[in-house]
Amino acid sequence: MLVLALAGCRPRSQLTPHFLPGIVAGSEHIFRKVKIAVPPTASRVGSGRVEVGKIYAVDGAAESSLHIVDAGAMFTLMLRHALADAGLAPVAVDSIAPDGKPPAGADFILYSTLEQVEVNKRYGADETVHGQYFDMTAMVVAKFELRNRAGQVLYSGEVTGIEKEPPEPVGNEVFLPLETEPVESLSVALSRTLGGLMLEPKFRAALPLATPEPAQIR
């Protein structure tokens, strides 16, 4: 499928994704402010500078490669941000205890593994007054494991975040892409992965929820 792109410069090959608060509805202000330890994310996509996709020219040839640096460290920072937005108090820890329990002072510990990070952009031949057509897909897959003070596993699961451009047509109406740069598309996919974790029923059930405000009497 080819997509409409706004005119502009081609994106740079090294990407620095960022967390987008609130992009997943209902993922903020969910839990009580309990301390949750967050050790470094394990990365199966590699360490250092790794390729996560390509930009393809009209003829299908790879025009440039897309890279991120220190994917695990990037994801760890974004995870802490997402947990804080959800109402928790993330605590950074440098190492993992042999027994898998959270460190002293923390109520829970959340382990994470980055399984897949990918973004690809493909240009098409068609041109309009708005620019050149392209399609772009970003996908992020991560696994999580939540444990309590006793080391008991309360939640274990895999969450996927996907961003496709442009939005799917509705009837006869075709939409312009919301994101035209690979870094923004990847930021959306990463943020959807983290926001999706906050919506996982078993994850929510394992953590203390924020006390709802009392109903106003009118």
MIVO-115618 format. One record per atom (N, C-alpha, C): x, y, z; residue in one letter. Coordinates in steps of 0.05 Angstrom, whole numbers, plus 5000, padded with zeros to 4 digits. Example, Ala and Ser with C-alpha at 12.3 -4.5 7.8 and 13.67 -1.06 7.14 Angstrom:
2
526448865156A;524649105156A;526449345156A;525749555142S;527349795143S;525850015157S;
end
This chain:
218
501749765000M;500050005000M;501850255000M;501250444983L;502750684981L;501350904996L;502951085008V;501851285025V;502751565018V;501151765024L;501852035017L;503652155037L;505852275029A;507752405047A;507852705041A;508152855062L;508453145058L;511353195049L;511653395033A;514353465023A;516153535046A;518653465043G;520653525064G;523153375060G;525053415078C;527653285076C;527352995084C;529052825073R;529152545081R;530352525109R;529352355127P;530252345154P;533152235156P;534452315178R;537152215183R;537151925191R;539351795188S;539451505192S;539551425221S;540651585239Q;540751525267Q;538351635281Q;536751465294L;534251545306L;534551565336L;533251765348T;533051795377T;530151815385T;528851585388P;525951585395P;525551705423P;523051795427H;522351915453H;519551815461H;519051825487F;516551735498F;514451945494F;512051855487L;509752035482L;507651985503L;507552155524P;505652105546P;502752115536P;501151935547G;498251945542G;497451855514G;499251745498I;498451665471I;496551425471I;496751275493V;494851055497V;492851145518V;490351175509A;488251265527A;487951085552A;487751205575G;487351055600G;489850945612G;492251025602S;494750915612S;496051095633S;494851315640E;495951495660E;494251505685E;495651565708H;494251615734H;492451375741H;493651135739I;492150895745I;492650785773I;495250785781F;496150645806F;496750835828F;496850725852R;497950865875R;500950905873R;502051095886K;504951155883K;506650975901K;506750715893V;508450525907V;511050505892V;513150425906K;515750415893K;516050155878K;516950185853I;517349955835I;520149975823I;521849775830A;524549775820A;524649705790A;526349845775V;526549805746V;529449755739V;530249505736P;533049445728P;533349495698P;535849495688P;536349545660P;534849345642P;533749435621T;532349265601T;534349085586T;533748835585A;535348655569A;534448695539A;536348695521S;535748745493S;536648515475S;534748405461R;535248195442R;535748315414R;535648575411V;536048705385V;538948785383V;540548735403G;543448805402G;544049035420G;546649095423S;547549315439S;549149505421S;549749745432G;551149935416G;549350045394G;550550085371R;549050195348R;548049965331R;545349935329V;544149715315V;542249815293V;542149665272E;540249735250E;537449635257E;535449815254V;532749745260V;530849765236V;532049825212G;530349845188G;531749995166G;530250055145K;531350185122K;529250375110K;530250555094I;528650725076I;529050625048I;526850565034Y;527050445007Y;526150644986Y;527650664965A;527050844943A;524750734926A;523950884906V;521650814889V;522150544876V;524650484868D;525150234854D;525549994873D;525150044899G;525349824918G;528149794930G;530049944920A;532849924930A;533050064957A;534649964975A;535150085001A;536650354997A;535350565005E;536550835002E;538350905026E;537550815050S;539250855074S;538250665096S;540050615114S;539350445137S;538650625161S;536950525178L;536150665202L;537250525227L;538350685245H;539750575269H;538750705294H;538950555316I;538650675343I;541150595359I;541750745380V;544050695397V;543050615425V;544250405436D;543550315463D;540550275467D;539450095452A;536550045452A;535549985480A;537049815495G;536149735522G;536049975540G;538050145540A;538150375558A;535950575550A;535450605524M;533250785515M;530550685526M;530150415523F;527550305531F;527250325562F;529350285577T;529250305606T;528250585614T;529350795603L;528551065609L;525651115602L;524851015579M;522051055571M;520150905589M;520950665598L;519350505616L;518950645643L;521050765653R;520850915678R;518951145675R;519151285653H;517351505648H;514451415647H;513951195633A;511151085630A;510051005658A;511750875674L;510850795701L;510151035718L;511851245717A;511251485732A;508651615723A;508251625696D;505751735686D;503351575695D;503751315699A;501551145708A;501051175738A;502651335752G;502251385780G;504151255799G;505851075789L;507750925806L;510251095811L;512050995829A;514551125835A;516850945827A;517750955801P;519850785792P;522550845805P;523950635812V;526650665825V;528650525807V;530650675798A;532650555781A;534550385797A;535050135788V;536949965800V;538949875779V;541549855787D;543649795767D;543949495762D;543149325781S;543549045777S;541148885787S;541048635780I;538848455787I;539648265809I;538148245831A;538748065853A;538547775844A;540247605854P;540147315846P;537447185852P;536047275873D;533447155879D;531147285865D;531747485849G;529647615833G;527847795849G;528447845874K;526748015891K;527548305887K;525648495893P;526348775892P;528248855914P;529749065910P;531549155931P;530049265955P;531449295977A;530149406002A;528949675996A;526549716006G;525149966002G;523249975978G;523449775961A;521649765937A;519549545942A;517149595933D;514949405936D;514849195914D;515749275891F;515649105867F;518149135851F;518548955832I;520748985813I;519648895785I;520249055765L;519248995738L;521648945719L;521848705710Y;523848625690Y;522748665662Y;524448745644S;523648785616S;525748685596S;524748585574T;526548495552T;525448605526T;527148745512L;526448855486L;526848635465L;524748535453E;524848315434E;525248395405E;523948615398Q;523948705370Q;523549005368Q;525149135351V;524849415345V;525249445315V;523249545301E;523549555272E;521849785260E;523049925241V;521550135226V;522550135197V;520750135178N;521450135150N;519650335135N;520850485117K;519350685101K;519950625072K;517750605056R;518050535027R;516650755010R;518250874993Y;517151084976Y;515850954951Y;513751094941G;512451014916G;512951214894G;512051144870A;512651314847A;510751554845A;508351524856D;506251734853D;507051994867D;506352214854E;506752484865E;504152634865E;503752804885T;501452994885T;502453264893T;500653454896V;501453724905V;502453714934V;501853494948H;502653474976H;505353344979H;506353214958G;508953084960G;508852804949G;510852644957Q;511152374946Q;509852174964Q;508751964952Y;507451754967Y;509551564980Y;508751465004F;510451265017F;508651095036F;509650865044D;508450735067D;510550685088D;509750675113M;511650645135M;510350485158M;511850295168T;510850135191T;513050115212T;512250155237A;514050115259A;512849915278A;514549735289M;513549525307M;515549495330M;514549475354V;516149425378V;514849195394V;516449005402V;515448775419V;517248765444V;515948745467A;517448735492A;516048535511A;517748405527K;516648225548K;517148355575K;515348295594F;515448415621F;514948195642F;516148235665E;515548055688E;515548225713E;513348215727L;512948365752L;513048175776L;514748245796R;514948085820R;514548255845R;513548125866N;513148265891N;515548225910N;515248315935R;517548305954R;518448015959R;516647825957A;517347545962A;518647415937A;518747565915G;519947455891G;517847305874G;515347315882Q;513147175868Q;512547325842Q;512247175820V;511547295794V;508547355794V;507947615792L;505147695792L;504047735764L;505847805746Y;505047845718Y;507447775700Y;506847635678S;508847575657S;507447585631S;508447745612G;507047755587G;508647915566G;507647905541E;508948045519E;506948245508E;508048485502V;506348705491V;507548805465V;505848855445T;506748945419T;505549225414T;507149405403G;506249665394G;506749695365G;504749785350I;505049815321I;504050095312I;505450205293E;504650465281E;504850435251E;502650475237K;502650465208K;501750725196K;503050815175E;502351055161E;501650995132E;499451125122P;497751315136P;495551165151P;493851305165P;491551165178P;489851015157P;488550805165E;486850655147E;484550835136E;483850815110P;481650965099P;479050895113P;477251085115V;474551045126V;472651115103V;471350905093G;469550945070G;471151045046G;470351275035N;471851385012N;473851595021N;474051635047E;475851845056E;478651735062E;480651855049V;483451775052V;484851985069V;486451895089F;487652085107F;490652125101F;491652365106L;494452415104L;495852275128L;498452205125P;499852085147P;500152275170P;499852165195L;500252325219L;503252365224L;504852165217E;507752175221E;509152135194E;511152295188T;512552255163T;515452175167T;516452205192E;519252135198E;519351865212E;521251695205P;521551435219P;521851455249P;523351665258V;523751685287V;521051735302V;519251885289E;516651935302E;514951695302E;514951545279S;513451295277S;514451095298S;517051075301L;518150895321L;517450985350L;517451245354S;516751345381S;513851265388S;512151285368V;509351205373V;509150905380V;510550735364A;510450445369A;511550385397A;513750505405L;514950465431L;512950555453L;511750785450S;509950895470S;507450725472S;506550615450R;504250435450R;504850175465R;507250075462T;508049835476T;507949885506T;509050105515L;509050165544L;506250235554L;504750395539G;502050445547G;500350195547G;500850015529G;499349765528G;499849595553G;502349605563L;502949465588L;501149555611L;500749815613M;499049925634M;496149845632M;495349765608L;492549675604L;492149375606L;494449225609E;494148935612E;492648865637E;490348725635P;488748665659P;490248545682P;492048345677K;493448215698K;495548395711K;496748575695F;498648765705F;497248965724F;494949055715R;493349245732R;492449115757R;491648855755A;490648715779A;492748665800A;495348665791A;497548595809A;498548835825A;497749075817L;498749315830L;496449465843L;496949615864P;494849765878P;493849995861P;491250005856L;490150215840L;489750465856L;489750695842A;489350945855A;486450955866A;486151075888T;483451105900T;481851295884T;479551215874P;477951395858P;476851625875P;476551855863E;475552085877E;472652035884E;471752125908P;468952085916P;467152235897P;464852125892A;462852255875A;461852505887A;461552715871Q;460552975880Q;457552955884Q;456653055907I;453753065913I;452653335904I;450753325887R;449653575876R;446853615888R;
end
